[in-house]
Amino acid sequence: MTDRDSSPYAAEGRATGRPGIDTPDHRGRTGLDRAGRDLDRNRDIVIRDVELT
């Protein structure tokens, strides 16, 4: 069993995955864990990782 198999969404018959990351959230957005990585205005700030909760 993988983490995807144990998702609460799989148990309810909906799409597996985390909303906003690999499946659309309620606004239809995906890839939110990658948002902001391309910003380059302030070189003192570095985004290393983003976690959606």
C-alpha positions in Angstrom: 0.0 0.0 0.0 1.4 3.4 -0.9 0.6 6.9 0.5 -1.7 7.5 -2.5 -3.7 4.3 -1.7 -4.3 5.5 1.9 -5.5 8.9 0.9 -8.9 9.9 2.3 -10.0 10.8 -1.2 -9.5 7.3 -2.5 -11.8 5.9 0.2 -14.7 8.1 -0.9 -14.3 7.2 -4.6 -12.9 10.5 -5.6 -9.7 11.2 -7.4 -6.5 10.3 -5.5 -3.8 12.8 -4.8 -3.5 16.0 -2.9 -5.8 18.9 -4.0 -3.8 21.8 -5.3 -0.7 19.7 -5.9 -1.6 16.9 -8.4 -5.4 17.1 -8.5 -7.3 20.4 -8.9 -8.4 22.2 -5.8 -11.9 23.7 -5.4 -10.8 26.6 -7.7 -9.3 24.3 -10.4 -5.6 25.0 -9.5 -2.8 22.5 -9.6 0.9 22.8 -9.0 0.5 25.1 -6.0 3.5 23.5 -4.3 5.7 25.0 -7.0 4.2 28.5 -6.8 6.8 31.2 -6.2 9.9 29.3 -7.1 10.4 31.5 -10.2 10.4 34.8 -8.3 13.7 36.6 -8.6 13.1 40.2 -7.4 14.7 39.8 -4.0 17.8 37.7 -4.2 18.1 37.5 -0.4 14.9 35.3 -0.3 15.1 31.7 -1.4 12.1 29.4 -1.5 13.3 25.8 -0.9 10.1 24.0 -0.2 6.4 24.6 0.1 3.9 22.5 2.0 0.1 22.7 1.4 -2.0 22.0 4.5 
